[in-house]
Amino acid sequence: MEMIIELCGWVGAILVLGAYFLISADKVKSDSISFQLLNVFGALTLIVYTYSREAYASVLVNSIWVLIGLKALTPILLKKAKKSAIIVKDATLEVAETVTEVAVDVVSEVIPDALQGKIEETIEETIEVVSTPIEASIKVKID
């Protein structure tokens, strides 16, 4: 067990110092996921080490370090999730448009002219009804 605790201390020190080096050398940005994760995991492992050594001031500092890292990480991850949701929304709308076009093409080939307008209108209304809740649910998740 002692060896694991000692390893936590070394890993934590390497992670936190590595994050500091990377930011100082302009290799990462402060709003990058990698920088924040290096700090959070480094501080977490240092908490294990400093707690076992009864260095409670360091436990407190590293706990605050973790909280700061998690606070910084939250908007970064939310922004990434928002971008993903927008991509899904765009793909859903493209599929709906494609289905509409194919359905209209099929209708125009098979159905007599007198019924085509009404059927095309019904298909477009159906696609609208189906895609609106999808857009609304994505919008709610994004906002």
N, C-alpha and C positions, 0 to 999 in steps of 0.2 A: 504494500500500500504506500509505503514511504517513497518508493521509486516512482509511482504514478503521480504523487503530489509534486515531487521534484520535477518530473517531466512537464506537468501543468505549468509550473513556474517558467521553465525554459521556453515552452511553446508560446505561452502568453507574452513573454518578453519579445520573442522573435516576431510574433504577429503585430504587436503594437509598434515596435520599432520599424518593422517592414512597412507598415502603413505610413508611418511618419516619413520614412525615406522616400517612398513612392510619391507622396504628395509634395515633398520638398524638391524632388527631381523632376517634377511635372510629368510623371508617368501616368498618374491618375488624377481625376478631378474630385473635389470634396463631395460632389453630389453623385458619385458613382457607387453602385451597389458593392463593388469589390472593396473599395476603401472603407465603407461603413461596416461591412461584414468582418473585415480584418480587425477593426477596432473593437467591435462587439465581442467576437469570439476570443480575441486576445485578452480583453478585460474580464470576460467570464472565466477563462482559465487562470488568470491572475487572482481572481476572487477565491478560487479553490485553494490556490497556493498560500495567499496571504492569510486566509482564515485559518488554515492549518497551522500557521506560524504565529497565530494570535496577533497579527499586525492589523488591528481593527481600523486604524486610520486609512491604511491602504485598501482594506475591504470597502470602506465607505467611498473612497475616491474612485475605485474601479466600478462600484455599483452605479455611481453617478455617471461614469464614463459609458457604461452599458445603456443607461436610460437616454443619454444624449444621442448615442449611436442609433438606438431604436427610434427616437423621435425624428432624427434626420432620415432614417431609412423609410419611414412610413410614407411621406409624400413621394419619394422616388418610386416606390413600389406601386402606389396608387396611380401615378402618372403612367407607368408602364402598363398597368391593368387597363387604364382608360384607352390607351392606344390600341391594345389588343381588342377591346370591345368595339372600337370604331372600325377596325379591320373586319371583325365578324359582321357588324351591321352592314358595311359596304358589300361584303360577299353575299349576305342574305338578300339584299336589294338586287344585286346583279342576277342571282338565281331567279328571283321573282320576275324580273324583267325578261329573262331568257325564256322562262316557262310561259309567260304571257305571249311572247313573240311566236314561240313554237305552236301554242294552242291556237293563236289567230291564223297562222299559216295552215294548220290542219283543217280548221274550220273553213277557210276560204277554198280549200281544195275539195272538200267533201260536201258541204252544205250548200243548198241553193241560195242564190243572191238575196232573195227576199228575207231569209232568216239570218243571214250572216251578221248584219249589223246588230241585231238583238243578242245573238250568241256572243259576239265579240265584246259587247257591253257587259254582259253577264260574267264573262271570263275576267275582264278587267276589274269589275267590282269584287269578284271572289278573291283575286290576288290582293286587292287593296285591303279587304277584310282580314286576310291571313297575315299580310305583312305589317299592318298597323300595330297589333299587339306585340309583335317581335320588336319593332322599332321602339315602342313605348317601354318595354321591359329593359331593352338595352339602354335607353336614355335614362331610366331610373337608376340603373346600376352605375352608369357613368357619372351622373350628377350626384 
